[in-house]
Amino acid sequence: TAGAVAQQYHARAKDAAAKAQRDEQLLAQKHISVEEAETSRTTLLESQANLREFALRWSAEAQAHGARLALLTVWPESYRRSALTEVIASYRRAATIAKAELLPGGDAWRSAWHCEPGTPLYGRDGFHPSELGTYTAALVVYGRLFKAPILGGRTPAGVRPRTVRLVQ
């Protein structure tokens, strides 16, 4: 249930915040079960309130240990791709309220699709990211946390060089 998930995350937040103290950043992406995904979306008002509550809790735990929370924006399931703008806005609001750093993975996906609409960012299940989708989000995380772009290095197999340059 959502309540059990909330308790589990609150317990993990304390441990993660303590570990993040030495790194000064606590990266969080709100993970939910498939069951919760079917009944709860970050575009719904109730889910947005839940996201803000998690962000505030994790941020307080991080701050108590001398770290700062960083929220990774996510993306909706492929069949709800039209909700991407609202999902991004929901994470932006949560980061603002929690005084957390925003890592705009969802924005990177949106930008890639704007430039090349067929960019294969979703995995086969239409829910999880493909290797390219993960790579795209990882570029955002690295770039924001370390204030440096990543160019070169290992790139996803089978992806055209033009597409790799696009997400970089």
Wavefront OBJ file of the C-alpha trace (Angstrom):
o trace
v 0.000 0.000 0.000
v 1.019 3.615 -0.336
v 1.288 3.913 3.475
v 3.736 1.015 3.681
v 5.763 2.490 0.838
v 5.867 5.836 2.665
v 7.134 4.194 5.871
v 9.792 2.275 3.941
v 11.048 5.437 2.236
v 11.097 7.419 5.466
v 13.271 4.741 7.079
v 15.566 4.657 4.043
v 15.774 8.456 4.019
v 17.518 8.529 7.382
v 20.107 5.966 6.289
v 20.655 7.646 2.936
v 21.004 11.085 4.498
v 23.628 9.836 6.907
v 25.601 8.265 4.039
v 25.205 11.404 1.914
v 26.812 13.592 4.577
v 30.275 12.930 3.201
v 29.147 13.578 -0.373
v 27.080 16.701 0.391
v 24.286 15.614 -1.974
v 21.450 13.148 -1.557
v 19.968 12.085 -4.875
v 16.378 10.937 -4.746
v 14.026 9.606 -7.331
v 10.662 8.605 -5.960
v 10.294 4.929 -6.815
v 6.861 3.365 -6.636
v 5.536 -0.126 -7.027
v 3.723 -1.171 -10.200
v 0.522 -1.401 -8.161
v 0.951 2.157 -6.924
v 1.823 3.297 -10.442
v -1.534 2.076 -11.655
v -3.416 4.053 -9.004
v -1.159 7.027 -8.346
v 0.406 9.472 -10.802
v 2.572 12.535 -10.193
v 0.151 14.482 -12.364
v -2.707 13.938 -9.906
v -3.111 16.465 -7.115
v -2.936 13.777 -4.420
v 0.247 12.372 -5.910
v 1.782 15.828 -6.187
v 1.107 16.379 -2.490
v 2.698 13.008 -1.757
v 5.786 13.935 -3.797
v 6.116 17.241 -1.933
v 5.803 15.416 1.403
v 8.570 12.972 0.441
v 10.775 15.828 -0.775
v 10.301 17.747 2.468
v 11.073 14.670 4.597
v 14.156 13.680 2.615
v 15.374 17.268 2.488
v 15.073 17.625 6.263
v 16.986 14.373 6.771
v 19.678 15.432 4.320
v 20.032 18.869 5.925
v 20.281 17.292 9.373
v 23.389 15.510 8.118
v 24.919 18.459 6.273
v 23.770 17.341 2.818
v 21.366 18.760 0.244
v 18.605 16.790 -1.459
v 18.696 16.522 -5.259
v 15.452 15.414 -6.946
v 15.665 13.680 -10.315
v 12.636 14.499 -12.435
v 11.149 11.456 -14.058
v 8.877 10.812 -17.012
v 5.431 9.266 -17.291
v 4.755 5.901 -18.887
v 4.946 5.957 -22.670
v 1.178 5.813 -23.095
v 0.924 8.972 -20.936
v 3.756 10.858 -22.637
v 1.458 13.864 -23.016
v 1.653 14.288 -19.212
v 5.424 14.931 -19.299
v 5.110 18.705 -18.889
v 2.977 18.316 -15.762
v 5.277 15.654 -14.287
v 8.226 18.012 -14.763
v 6.286 20.876 -13.176
v 5.330 18.665 -10.226
v 8.976 17.815 -9.515
v 9.992 21.450 -9.979
v 7.419 22.549 -7.385
v 8.512 19.816 -4.954
v 12.182 20.812 -5.322
v 11.346 24.473 -4.750
v 9.310 23.765 -1.622
v 11.964 21.420 -0.219
v 14.849 23.723 -1.208
v 16.304 20.798 -3.113
v 18.434 20.773 -6.241
v 16.437 19.826 -9.327
v 18.054 17.369 -11.726
v 15.891 17.776 -14.850
v 16.001 14.308 -16.395
v 12.465 14.708 -17.699
v 13.444 18.004 -19.343
v 16.343 16.259 -21.077
v 13.932 13.649 -22.443
v 11.555 16.382 -23.618
v 14.402 18.260 -25.325
v 15.598 15.105 -27.074
v 12.093 14.413 -28.397
v 11.718 18.030 -29.474
v 14.854 17.732 -31.628
v 14.297 14.138 -32.744
v 10.748 12.873 -32.017
v 11.569 9.185 -32.441
v 14.427 9.108 -29.920
v 14.042 5.688 -28.202
v 14.158 6.701 -24.523
v 11.664 4.118 -23.217
v 12.488 0.464 -22.714
v 10.427 -2.378 -24.146
v 7.858 -2.206 -21.347
v 7.053 1.458 -22.072
v 7.594 2.278 -18.401
v 11.290 1.954 -17.619
v 13.944 3.818 -19.590
v 15.929 2.218 -22.391
v 19.715 2.212 -22.150
v 19.651 5.528 -24.035
v 16.992 6.911 -21.660
v 19.119 5.937 -18.661
v 22.212 7.415 -20.304
v 20.344 10.677 -20.948
v 19.219 10.971 -17.331
v 22.717 10.032 -16.100
v 24.222 12.858 -18.158
v 21.897 15.281 -16.385
v 22.743 13.908 -12.942
v 26.482 14.001 -13.556
v 26.400 17.400 -15.211
v 24.409 19.007 -12.416
v 26.179 17.387 -9.472
v 29.694 17.877 -10.828
v 28.992 21.063 -12.836
v 30.560 19.533 -15.912
v 29.267 18.055 -19.170
v 30.113 14.528 -20.251
v 31.349 14.154 -23.777
v 32.712 10.909 -25.130
v 33.107 7.902 -22.887
v 31.033 4.746 -23.190
v 27.761 5.308 -24.990
v 24.735 3.045 -25.397
v 25.245 0.250 -27.924
v 23.434 0.464 -31.222
v 22.605 4.160 -30.939
v 23.477 6.439 -33.849
v 26.316 8.895 -33.092
v 23.992 11.783 -34.015
v 21.515 10.686 -31.332
v 24.294 10.342 -28.742
v 25.470 13.882 -29.550
v 21.872 15.072 -29.253
v 21.441 13.804 -25.690
v 24.916 14.922 -24.683
l 1 2 3 4 5 6 7 8 9 10 11 12 13 14 15 16 17 18 19 20 21 22 23 24 25 26 27 28 29 30 31 32 33 34 35 36 37 38 39 40 41 42 43 44 45 46 47 48 49 50 51 52 53 54 55 56 57 58 59 60 61 62 63 64 65 66 67 68 69 70 71 72 73 74 75 76 77 78 79 80 81 82 83 84 85 86 87 88 89 90 91 92 93 94 95 96 97 98 99 100 101 102 103 104 105 106 107 108 109 110 111 112 113 114 115 116 117 118 119 120 121 122 123 124 125 126 127 128 129 130 131 132 133 134 135 136 137 138 139 140 141 142 143 144 145 146 147 148 149 150 151 152 153 154 155 156 157 158 159 160 161 162 163 164 165 166 167 168
